[in-house]
């Protein structure tokens, strides 16, 4: 990582920076669009933050990790158990 960008990367890693965009993200997700988050560093903290915000009024299921063979049906049945 280039040290001259360190401050900017730390700033962008803070989920509070994106709070103003949450309603737009919700609107897009509600209309079956996806949200792509990319750039330096882990986005897990930001995704968890958004999930907690969405949980206030929506059902949110979080899957951590890559599971190539998983589908909505499997997640739905697992949630009912």
C-alpha positions in Angstrom: 0.0 0.0 0.0 1.3 3.4 -1.0 1.9 5.4 2.2 0.8 8.7 0.6 -2.7 7.3 0.4 -2.9 5.9 3.9 -5.0 8.7 5.4 -7.5 8.5 2.5 -7.8 4.7 2.9 -8.4 4.9 6.6 -11.1 7.6 6.0 -12.8 5.4 3.3 -12.8 2.4 5.6 -15.0 4.2 8.1 -18.7 3.1 7.6 -19.9 6.5 8.8 -18.6 8.0 5.5 -21.3 6.0 3.6 -24.3 6.6 5.9 -25.7 9.2 3.5 -25.8 6.6 0.7 -27.7 3.9 2.7 -31.2 5.0 1.5 -30.0 4.9 -2.1 -28.5 1.4 -1.6 -31.8 0.3 0.0 -33.7 1.6 -2.9 -31.5 -0.2 -5.4 -31.5 -3.5 -3.4 -35.3 -3.3 -3.0 -35.5 -3.1 -6.9 -33.4 -6.3 -7.3 -30.1 -4.5 -8.1 -26.8 -5.4 -6.5 -24.3 -3.2 -4.6 -20.6 -3.6 -5.5 -18.2 -2.4 -2.9 -14.5 -2.4 -4.0 -11.2 -0.8 -3.2 -8.3 -1.1 -0.8 -8.9 -3.1 2.4 -11.7 -5.2 3.8 -15.3 -4.2 3.3 -16.6 -6.6 5.9 -17.1 -3.8 8.5 -19.0 -1.7 6.0 -21.2 -4.6 4.9 -21.9 -5.5 8.6 -22.8 -1.9 9.3 -25.2 -1.8 6.4 -26.7 -5.1 7.4 -27.4 -3.9 11.0 -29.0 -0.7 9.6 -31.2 -2.8 7.3 -32.2 -5.2 10.1 -34.1 -2.4 11.8 -36.9 -2.9 9.4 -36.0 -5.8 7.1 -35.1 -9.5 7.2 -31.3 -9.7 6.6 -29.4 -12.9 6.3 -25.6 -12.6 6.3 -23.4 -15.4 4.8 -19.7 -15.1 5.5 -17.5 -16.8 3.1 -17.8 -18.3 -0.4 -20.2 -21.2 -0.7 -20.5 -21.9 -4.5 -23.3 -24.5 -4.2 -25.6 -22.5 -1.9 -28.9 -21.1 -3.1 -31.9 -19.3 -1.7 -33.8 -22.5 -1.0 -31.0 -23.9 1.2 -30.7 -20.6 3.2 -34.5 -20.4 3.7 -34.7 -23.9 5.1 -31.6 -23.3 7.3 -33.2 -20.1 8.7 -36.4 -22.0 9.6 -34.5 -24.5 11.8 
